[in-house]
């Protein structure tokens, strides 16, 4: 990889490049390992849609699907088994990155079922099940930033499990996500856990904001409104970073940081342009 490539430049400036995709074929073909060495990829995120696409295309899942069907596994149980195998294998591929970055990178995220988005108790339960099943230090459990999810985030972080908080769109909700994380770290500290081992990222969605705002600007139709198209998302992201700086500059956080706590890093997600 040339040092002048955009990804190399970002990595050289301290930006972690995480791939938003995973499949059995990407793992077994060596493509994932190649992306680490040639494209500066230092982590992976997944979601049910990504896995559904991979399963729909086959992507090397035939033998395991046949085995699980032969055991009479339900579709839900089969998906749990299939996805956790992929994530565990990806975690192994990223283990060197994880070790060399002291746990900040080399992370692979797996998401709780979307149907649990408004169910705090079962989100906590499944987060712990996924963590135990994958059984890798560098796994992150993805939990949505719903109201129910916020309470789950505090409990899961408090149990010492690293979390990727997903589906954050507004600054108000982002502040609530940070508060949930800080509360979880305080809970972990009270239980005597090693805070340096707990990591979290807050996935702030970018392009979807433009998708919504641009529709409204088009409906207004004035020259001033049209001139603002494709600008809201970046403005929102910049303000989100300001929130990050403010919320982790408090006396409360300084106390937790002195005990070894890591900041919850902002992750800019959904960065692909939706309306060229």
N, C-alpha and C positions, 0 to 999 in steps of 0.2 A: 504493500500500500504506500502510495506517495504521501509524503508529509504535508503536501499542499492540498490534499483532498479535504472537503468540508468536514467529514467525520473526524479525520485526524486533527484538524485545527480545533474542533470542539473539545475533543479528548485532551489535547495539549493544554487547553485553558480550563481544565477541571470539570468539564461537563461529562456526565455519565450517559452513554448511549445504550438504551435498553430496547431490545427488539420486541415488538408487539405481535408475536406469532410463535407457534410451536406445533410440531407434528412429529409422529413417529418416523416418517421418512426423512425429515430434516435432521433428526438425531442420528439415525442409522446410516445415512449417506455421508456423514461427516461435515455436512453443510454448516451446522451450528458451531462446531469447533472451528471451522474455517472463518466464520464471521467474527469470532473472537480475535483471531490472529491477523485477519486481513482488513477488517472493517471497524475495529475498535469497539465492538459490541461487548458490553460488560454486564448485561443482565437481560432477563426475559420476563415479559408479562403475558398472561394468558387470560382468556375468559371463555364462557360457555359457547359463544358464537364462533370463536376461533376453533375450538375443538369440534364443534358440530360440522364446520366446513371441512376439516381434516378427515373426520370419520365418513362424511358423505362422499369424499373422493377416494376412499379406501385408505390411502396413505400408509400402507403397511400394517393395518390393524386386523386383517383377515384371520390369522391364526389365533390371536387372543380372543377375538369375538366368537369364533367357533368353540374355543375351549370354555368360555363363560356360558355360552348357550347350552353346551353339553352338561354343565353343572346346574342348569336351571336358574341362573341368575336373572333377576329382573333387569329391565332396561336401566333403571336408576342405579342399581348396584353395579351393573356392568360398566356404566360410564364412570362411576367412582373409581373402579379398579383400573380402567384404561388410562384415565387422565392422571391419576396419582403415579402410575408407572412412568409415564412420560415426564412428569415433573421431577420425580426422583432421579431419573437418568440425566435430565438436563442439569439438575443440581450438581451431579457428579462431574459433568463436563465443565461447569463453572467453578468448581471447588478451588482451583488454583487462583482464579481471579478473586474469589471470596477471601482466601487466606492472605493474599498479597495486599488487599485493600483494607485489612482489619475488619472485614464484615460489612463495609459500606456498599460494595458492589458484589458481583457474582451471585446475585439474587434471582430466584425464579418464583413468580407469583402464581398462585392458584386460587380461584374465586369460589366463595360459598354459593350455593344455589340461588339464582335470582328470586325464586319464589319465597325466600326467607327474608327478603328486604325489609319487611315490616314486622319481623318476628325476632325480638332480641334474644330470647332464651335459646331458640333453636339455631340462631346464627352463632352464638357462643359455642353451643354443643358441636355444630359441624366444623367450626374453625378448629376446635381442639382435636376432632376426629381426623381432619385433613392433615394437621400438623403431625399427629402420631403416625398416620399411615405413610406419609412421605418419608418421615424420619430422617430428615436432613437439616443440619443447622442453618443452611442458607435458603431455606424455603420462606416465602412470605405469604401470608393468608390475606386474600383480597376481601375487603368488607365494604359495602356501599355506604356512602355518607347520608343515609336516610336518618330520620329521627331515631328509629329503632337501632339502626346501625351505630349511631354515636355511642349509645349505652353499651353496645357489644364491644366496640373498640376499646373502651376503658377497661372492661373486664378481661379481654383477650390480651391486651398489652400488660395488664396487671398480673397475668399468669405467666408472663415472660415470653410470649409468642410475638414474633415480628409481624407487622401488619402493613399492607398496602391499602390505604383508604382510597376508594375509587368513586367516580361519578360526582366530582365536585365542580360546580359551575359558578356559584356566587361567592362574593367576598364574605358575606354574612355566614354562610355555611362553612366556609374555609376556617373562619375564626372558631366556630363551634368544633370543627374537626381537631384543630390544634388544642383546644381546651380539653377535649376528650382524651387526646394522647397524653397531655401533661397530667391529667388526673390518673390515667393508667400507670404512668411512670411513678407517680407518688404512691400508688397502691403497691407497685412492685417493690419500691424502696422500703415500704412499711413491712413487707414480708421478707425482707432480707435478700432479695434476688440481686444478681449481678447486673446492674443497669447497663454496663458497657456491652452486654450481649444482646440487648433489645434494640431493634432498629425499626424505623417506619418511614414510609414515603406517603405523601398526600398527592394523589393524581388529580390535577386540576385540568379539566378539559378545555381545550382552546378553540378549535375550529367550529365546534357546534354552536358556540356563541354567535359567530358571524352568520351561520346558517339561519338562526332565528332573527337576529337583529336586522340583517340585510333584507329579509322579507318585509319587515315593518318599514324600513327606509324606502323600499320600492313602492310600498303602498302610499307613502306620503308623497313621493314623486318630485319634490322640489329639487332644484339644483344643489341646495345646501345639504339636503338629505342624501342625495345620490353621491355626493362627494365624500360622505362618511362611510360608504360601503367598504367592507373588508378591513375596517380599522378597529371595531369594537373588541374583537377577540384579543388582539395584541395589547390594547389598552387595559383590558381586564386582567390579562396575565401579568402585566407590569405592576398593577395595583396589588395583585395577589402576592407578588414577591415582596412588596413593601409590607404587607401584612405579616409575612414570614419574618422579616427583619424586626418588626415591632414586637411581635408576640414572643420571640425568643431573646428579647433584650430586657425581660422583666427580672425583678429580684427573686421571684418564685422560681423561675427557670434557672437562674444563676446558682441557686441552692442545689437544685437537682443535678445540674451540670457538674458541680463540684463533687458530687457523689458518683460521677461516671456516666451520667445520662447522655445520650446522643440526641441531637436535634432531629426533629421529623423533617426530612428533606422534601422540598417541593418537586414534584414530577410533572412536567408538562406533557400531557397526554392528548390524544386526538389532534396531532399536529399536521396531519395531511389536509391539504386544501380540498374542501368539499364542493366549491363552486368556482372553477377556474375562470 
